Amino acid sequence: MVVTPEGDAAQRANDAQRRFEDLVGRRLGLLRSAAMRLVRNPTDADDLVQETLLRAWRSFHTFRHARNPTGWLVRILRNAYIDRLRTYRRAPAVVPLDDVLDEPARLPAWPASSDAGDPTRRVEAVLDPRLADALRALPAPFRRVVVLADVHALRYREIAATMGIPMGTVMSRLLRGRRRLRRHLEGLQAAP
């Protein structure tokens, strides 16, 4: 029997695949439960396990079989989780401006209850109906910039890129919008 280089490579690939499936198959439940402890959401946990398996397969050729395979897989899972956190922290919040900010009637109603663990709910709980009315009273260009800067905590350059306007215009609209908000709110406090 003659072994060709292509046949030998295919055999090695099949052997590697079988070893990988054996190594992962016994530890899949452990990976899933570790991912659930990290993300606390079944869908996100499945995504994290899938990313872990993809990374493990890509680097399987570097794996030393004498080492701890469970530790190797859990380390890959942890690194995938950390990379995902870093990506989410860097990504600015995407707000559909046309849906939320074009017309005053489209501003969302802010819930009165607060959840101390959720930053979005904490911000929403701070905004009472008077502030929502003051935001609605602002002209749309000022309102957009104020909401993006003060509610969504975007930087000037991120707001400029989102709205397609120069950064100087962002700073000017933010200053003017905040002044109008302050005057409106001070007027409400002065009224009996």
C-alpha positions in Angstrom: 0.0 0.0 0.0 1.4 3.4 -1.0 0.7 6.4 1.2 0.5 9.7 -0.6 1.3 13.0 1.2 -2.3 14.0 0.7 -3.6 10.8 2.2 -1.2 11.1 5.2 -2.3 14.7 5.8 -5.9 13.7 5.6 -5.3 10.9 8.1 -3.5 13.3 10.5 -6.4 15.8 10.2 -9.0 13.0 11.0 -6.9 11.8 14.0 -6.7 15.4 15.3 -10.4 15.9 14.8 -11.2 12.6 16.7 -8.8 13.6 19.6 -10.4 17.1 19.8 -13.9 15.7 19.8 -12.9 13.2 22.5 -11.2 15.9 24.6 -14.1 18.4 24.3 -17.0 15.9 24.4 -16.2 14.9 28.0 -15.9 18.5 29.1 -18.8 20.2 27.2 -21.1 20.2 30.2 -18.4 21.8 32.4 -17.8 24.5 29.8 -21.5 25.2 29.5 -21.9 25.6 33.3 -18.8 27.8 33.5 -20.2 30.0 30.8 -23.6 30.3 32.5 -21.8 31.4 35.7 -20.1 34.1 33.7 -22.9 35.5 31.6 -26.0 34.3 33.3 -27.9 34.0 30.1 -28.4 30.7 28.2 -28.1 32.2 24.7 -25.0 34.2 25.6 -23.5 31.1 27.4 -24.0 29.0 24.2 -22.3 31.7 22.1 -19.4 31.9 24.6 -19.0 28.1 24.5 -19.1 28.1 20.7 -16.4 30.8 20.6 -14.4 28.8 23.1 -14.6 25.7 20.9 -13.7 27.6 17.8 -10.6 29.1 19.5 -9.6 25.7 21.0 -9.9 24.0 17.6 -7.7 26.8 16.0 -5.0 26.3 18.6 -5.4 22.5 19.1 -2.1 22.0 17.3 -0.3 23.8 20.2 -2.0 21.8 22.9 0.3 19.5 24.9 -1.7 16.4 25.8 0.2 15.8 29.0 -1.1 19.1 30.4 -4.5 19.6 32.0 -7.1 19.7 29.1 -9.9 21.0 31.4 -7.8 23.9 32.6 -6.8 24.6 29.0 -10.4 24.8 27.8 -11.5 26.9 30.8 -8.7 29.3 30.2 -9.8 29.7 26.6 -13.4 30.3 27.8 -12.2 32.9 30.3 -10.2 34.7 27.7 -13.1 34.7 25.2 -15.3 36.2 27.9 -12.8 38.9 28.7 -12.4 39.7 25.0 -16.2 40.0 24.7 -16.4 42.4 27.7 -13.6 44.6 26.2 -15.5 44.7 22.9 -18.8 45.7 24.6 -17.1 48.4 26.6 -15.4 50.0 23.6 -18.6 49.9 21.5 -20.6 53.1 21.8 -24.3 52.7 22.5 -26.2 52.7 19.2 -29.4 54.8 19.4 -31.9 54.9 16.5 -32.1 58.7 16.5 -35.1 58.7 14.1 -37.1 56.4 16.4 -36.3 58.1 19.7 -35.5 61.8 19.1 -37.1 63.2 15.9 -40.5 64.1 17.4 -41.2 65.1 21.0 -44.1 62.6 21.2 -41.6 59.8 20.5 -39.5 60.3 23.6 -39.9 57.2 25.8 -41.8 57.4 29.1 -39.3 56.9 31.9 -40.3 54.3 34.5 -40.7 55.4 38.1 -39.1 52.3 39.6 -35.4 51.8 39.7 -33.1 48.8 39.7 -29.9 49.5 41.5 -28.0 46.9 39.4 -28.9 48.2 36.0 -27.2 51.5 35.0 -29.9 52.2 32.3 -32.7 51.9 34.8 -30.8 54.1 37.2 -30.6 56.8 34.6 -34.2 56.4 33.7 -35.3 56.6 37.3 -33.5 59.9 37.7 -35.5 61.4 34.8 -38.9 62.5 36.1 -41.7 63.8 33.9 -40.6 67.4 34.3 -37.2 66.6 32.9 -38.7 64.6 30.1 -41.0 67.5 29.3 -38.0 69.9 29.3 -36.2 67.6 26.9 -39.3 67.5 24.7 -39.3 71.3 24.7 -35.8 71.5 23.2 -35.4 71.8 19.4 -34.6 68.4 17.9 -30.9 69.2 17.1 -30.2 70.3 20.7 -32.2 67.4 22.1 -30.3 64.8 20.1 -26.9 66.1 21.3 -28.0 66.5 24.9 -29.4 63.0 25.1 -26.4 61.4 23.4 -24.0 63.2 25.7 -25.8 63.2 29.0 -27.9 60.1 28.9 -25.9 57.8 26.7 -22.5 59.2 27.8 -21.0 59.5 24.3 -17.9 61.6 23.7 -18.0 64.7 21.5 -16.3 62.9 18.6 -18.7 59.9 18.9 -21.7 62.3 18.8 -20.2 64.1 15.8 -19.7 60.8 13.9 -23.2 59.6 14.9 -24.9 62.8 13.7 -22.6 63.6 10.9 -21.8 67.1 12.1 -18.5 68.8 13.1 -17.3 68.5 16.7 -17.5 72.2 17.2 -21.2 72.1 16.3 -21.7 69.3 18.9 -20.1 71.4 21.6 -22.1 74.4 20.7 -25.4 72.6 20.6 -24.6 70.8 23.8 -23.9 74.1 25.6 -27.0 75.8 24.2 -29.2 72.7 24.8 -28.0 72.4 28.5 -28.7 76.2 29.0 -32.2 75.9 27.6 -32.8 72.8 29.8 -31.6 74.7 32.9 -33.7 77.8 32.1 -36.8 75.6 31.6 -36.2 73.7 34.8 -35.5 76.8 36.8 -38.7 78.3 35.4 -40.6 75.2 36.7 -39.0 75.6 40.2 -39.9 79.4 40.4 -43.5 78.8 39.4 -45.8 78.2 42.4 
